[in-house]
Amino acid sequence: MFDPRLLRAFVTIFESGSFTIAADKLHLTQSTISQQLARLEESVGHTLIDRTSRPLQLTASGEYLIGYAQRILTLQQEAEAVLKDPAGSIPIRIGLPEDMMSTVMAEIFGMFAQAHRSIRLDVTSGLSRNLTERYRNGELDIVIVKEPAASADCYASFPEEMAWFESENTITSITDPIRLVTFPQGGLYRDEMFETLERERKRWYIGDCSKFCVST
């Protein structure tokens, strides 16, 4: 494995064209930088710089190595910069229902991420029942879920009123049977809706989603 200090001495000598200038750039004595180059040449088994030429010239072996040496040093600098930057180093896994993952919610997450660069938000949307199970299994750190009653470990809760909605432009009465658009099986509102209709003795069926969805 190449010692980055020796590679840096080699590259700086080549780019400066002078041992003296290279030593000044690296804040070393000329004898120290000469020793570092000699150690690198000893490790690779080849002379890398022709010390007798003016200006200094690379040997054939030096020409082979210089490109690799420059790339190694560049990668090292990039790695150091990444490790020093705390952005995204602390993940927080959040789960919330699909109908809450709105444009406003996305903007709130974005503002939080800008204000706290060290935190990376990993957001998952889905059915409340599935999110709760993943939270219990340790797959999520925070969840916002909908439940008939707040769980014992709930941090905060608020009621949400349920209602039936139709377009304000609707001019026909409700069909019989009623055609429904629902969440997939396991959705909280789905079961509640079915139970309400059954109590009211209303006939219903689940409509074809393709008739309600707009393709882009």
N, C-alpha and C positions, 0 to 999 in steps of 0.2 A: 504494500500500500504506500502510495506517495505521501510524503509529509507536506501539507499545504504551505508551510513556511518556506520550504526549499523550492517548491513550485513558484511561489510568489517572488522569491528572489530571482529565479531564472527568468520569469516573464518580465519583471520590472527592469532587469538588466537589458533584455532584448528590446523592450519598448523605449527605454531611455537611450540606448546606444552607448552607455557609459556606466562603469562600476561606481564612479563618484556620484553621479546624478542619482543612480538607483539607490545608493546608500542614503543620500539625503531624503529621498522620497519615503523610504521605509524607516527613517530615523535610526539608522544603524551606522556603525563604522565601516569603512571600506574593507578592512580585513575580515570583519564578520560576514559581510555579504559575499565576499570571495570564498570564505569557508563554507557557506551554505551552498553555493553553486558547486563547489568541489565535492561536498557530501552527496548532492543529487547525482552528479556524474559518476561517483563511485557506486551508488546504489543501482544505477541503470547500466553500468559497465561501458559507458561511451562518453567521449568528450562532446559537450553540447554547444559550446561557444568557442570560436577561434580567437584567442586572446591576442594574437599577433597582428590581426587585421585592424585597419583603421578606416572607417568606423568598425566596431565589432560586428562580426558576422556569425550566423549560425552554421554549425557543421551539418552534414547530412542527417545525422541522428537528431540534432537539435531541431531541424526543420520538421522531422516526423513528430517530435514531442510537443512542439510549441502550441499547436492547435488544441491538442488534448489538455495541456496544462491550462490554457486560457479558459476552456469550457469547464474544467474541474473547479477552478476558482470562481467562475461565474455561478455555478450551481451551489457552491458553498455559501456565497453571499446571499443567494436567493433563499436558501434553507434557513440561514440565520435571520433574515428579514421576516420570514413567515413565522418562525418560532417566537420572535420578539413581538409580533403583532397579536394581541389577544382576541382579535375578532373571531367570533364563532367558536370559542374554545369551551364554552359552557352550554351544553345542550339542555333545553327544556322541552319535554314532549307533551303536547297539548292535544286533547280530543274534544270535539264539539259536534253537535248535530249538523247535518247537511244544510238545513234551512237557516242556521245561524251563520254559516260561512258566506257572508254577504260582502259586497264591496266595502261597506263601512267597516266591517270587522277586519278585512284585509288591510285597510288603511291604518287601523289602530295597531295591528301587528307590525306594520311597516314603520310607524312612528316609534314604537317601543324599540324595535331593532336598531333604529338610527340613534336613539338616546342611550342604548346599552349595547355597544358593539361587541362586548365580550360574550354576549348571550346569543345562542342560535335557537330560533324557534322552529321546532319540528311539529307541524300542525297536521292532524288527521281528522277527517270528517267521517261520519257514519251514523248508524242508528244508536240511540242512547243505550239500549240494552247491550249491544256489542262493545260500546266504549266503556261501559261500567265493568264488563267482564275483563277487558284488557287492563283497566286500571287496577282491578283486584289482583291481576296476575303480574303487576309490576311493569307492564309495557308502556304505561303512560304516567306522567307525573301529575298532571292536572286535567280534569275533565269537567265539561259543562254538559249536564245530561238532564233529560226530562223524566220525572218519576211521578207516580200517583201520590207519593208522600216522600218527604226528604229522608235520606238515609241517615243513620246514626253518626257517620263520620262526615256529614255534609258541613262545609265551612260557611256557606251562605246560600240562601234560597229566596225565591220570590214567586208568588202565584202568577199563573198565566191563564187568562180567560179563554175558554173555548167557545167557538161560535160557528154557525153556518154562513157561508158567503156565496154570493152570486154576482154576476156582472150588473152594474147599474143600468146597462142598456138592455137587459133581458126583458122581453115583452111577453114571453110565454110562461105559463105556469110550470111548476116543477113536474117533471115527467113521472109517470107511473108505469113500470118501476123506475126508481131513481138511479141514474148512471153516476158512478163514483170514480174519482181519481184518488189513489191512496199511496202511502208509503209501502215498501215491501213488507212481507210477513215479519212480525216481530216489532213493528212500529207501534209506539204507544197510542197515537191518535187513531190508528187503524182499528185497533180492538175497541176503543172507546166509541168510535163512530158506529161500528157494527152493533154494539150493545145498545146504543141509543135508538137506532133504527128498529131493532127488534122490539124494544120496549114500546115504541110508537106503532108497532105493527105495520111498518112500511116495507114495501117490497123494494129490493135493490139488486144491483149487479155491478161488477167492476168493469168499467169501460176499457176499450182498447186504447192504450197509452199513445199509440202512434197517431191517433186522431186529435190529440191534444198538444203534442210536441211540435215545435217549430225547428226544422233542420236548417243548418247554416252551411 
